[in-house]
C-alpha cells in the first residue's frame, strides 16, 4: 500500500526525489494536515526542476 502512495507522490513531484519531503510515510497517511502541508512543497519541487 505504501508503494502506491510513494509512487503517487513521486508523480506529483514530477518524478523528482521525495525523500527529503516525506520522512514518515505512515504518519503522512494518518494525518490529513501533513498531506495538505505537503502539496505546496511538492509543487515547488516540481517547478524547480
C-alpha positions in Angstrom: 0.0 0.0 0.0 2.8 2.4 0.9 4.3 1.9 -2.6 1.2 3.3 -4.2 1.3 6.4 -2.1 5.0 6.9 -2.7 4.6 6.4 -6.4 1.7 9.0 -6.5 3.8 11.4 -4.6 6.7 10.9 -7.0 4.4 11.6 -9.9 3.1 14.7 -8.2 6.7 15.8 -7.7 7.4 15.4 -11.4 9.5 12.3 -10.9 11.9 14.1 -8.5 13.2 12.5 -5.3 10.7 13.0 -2.5 12.8 11.5 0.3 13.6 15.0 1.8 9.9 15.9 1.8 8.5 12.7 3.3 10.2 11.3 6.5 7.5 9.0 7.8 5.0 7.8 5.1 2.8 6.1 7.8 2.5 9.4 9.7 1.7 11.2 6.4 -1.1 8.7 5.6 -2.6 9.2 9.1 -2.6 12.9 9.4 -4.5 15.0 6.8 -2.8 18.2 7.9 0.6 16.8 6.9 -0.8 15.9 3.5 -2.2 19.4 3.0 1.1 20.9 4.0 3.0 18.6 1.6 1.2 19.7 -1.6 2.7 23.2 -1.8 6.2 21.8 -1.2 5.6 19.2 -4.0 4.5 21.9 -6.4 7.6 23.9 -5.6 9.8 20.9 -6.1 8.1 20.3 -9.5 8.6 23.8 -10.6 12.3 24.0 -9.5 13.3 21.1 -11.8 
